[in-house]
């Protein structure tokens, strides 16, 4: 990735706690059918950090379904642009 590159991830982002019943049911269905899981904001921060990336933003475009665009940049250049890895 170039210094100015941005990674956009379109996915479901569950709240770190107190998720709605619909959201947890979806997570269990994904586990049972696909051996997958819906991830929380904290999960995304950890996964991206392990890859040398930093969450620089998140755009929630469907609140009830928790569908969002996660914006990530390289962690070694994110500070240069003034981004912090924290809740949006």
C-alpha positions in Angstrom: 0.0 0.0 0.0 1.1 3.5 -0.8 1.3 6.2 1.9 -2.0 7.7 0.8 -3.8 4.4 0.2 -7.1 3.7 1.9 -8.7 0.3 2.5 -12.5 0.3 2.5 -14.3 -2.7 4.0 -18.1 -3.1 3.7 -19.3 -5.4 6.4 -21.6 -5.7 9.4 -20.0 -4.1 12.5 -21.6 -5.2 15.8 -21.4 -3.0 18.9 -18.8 -4.0 21.4 -21.5 -4.7 23.9 -25.3 -4.8 24.3 -26.0 -5.9 20.7 -29.7 -6.2 19.7 -31.2 -9.7 19.6 -31.5 -9.5 15.8 -27.8 -8.9 15.5 -26.8 -11.8 17.8 -29.2 -14.1 15.9 -27.4 -13.2 12.7 -24.1 -13.9 14.3 -25.2 -17.4 15.5 -26.7 -18.1 12.0 -23.4 -17.2 10.4 -21.6 -19.5 12.8 -23.9 -22.4 12.2 -24.2 -22.1 8.4 -20.8 -20.7 7.3 -18.5 -21.2 10.3 -18.1 -17.4 10.3 -18.9 -14.6 12.6 -20.1 -11.0 12.6 -17.3 -8.9 14.1 -17.4 -6.0 16.6 -15.7 -2.7 16.1 -13.0 -3.9 18.6 -12.5 -7.1 16.5 -11.9 -5.0 13.4 -9.4 -2.8 15.2 -7.5 -5.9 16.4 -7.5 -7.7 13.0 -6.4 -4.6 11.1 -3.7 -3.8 13.7 -2.3 -7.3 13.3 -2.0 -6.4 9.5 -0.3 -3.1 10.2 -3.4 -1.0 9.6 -5.3 1.5 11.7 -9.1 2.1 11.6 -9.3 5.8 10.6 -13.1 6.0 10.3 -16.3 4.2 10.0 -19.5 5.2 8.1 -22.6 3.4 9.4 -25.1 3.4 6.4 -27.7 1.0 7.8 -28.1 1.4 11.6 -30.5 -1.4 12.3 -28.6 -4.0 10.3 -25.2 -2.5 11.5 -23.9 -2.3 7.9 -20.9 0.0 7.7 -17.9 1.0 5.7 -14.7 0.7 7.7 -11.9 3.0 6.6 -8.3 1.8 7.3 -4.9 3.2 6.6 -1.4 1.9 7.2 -0.6 2.5 10.9 2.9 3.8 10.2 1.5 6.7 8.1 -1.8 7.2 9.9 -0.3 9.5 12.6 1.0 11.7 9.8 -2.6 12.3 8.7 -3.8 12.7 12.3 -5.8 9.5 12.6 -6.3 7.6 15.8 -7.5 4.1 16.4 -10.6 4.7 18.5 -14.3 4.5 18.5 -16.2 6.4 15.8 
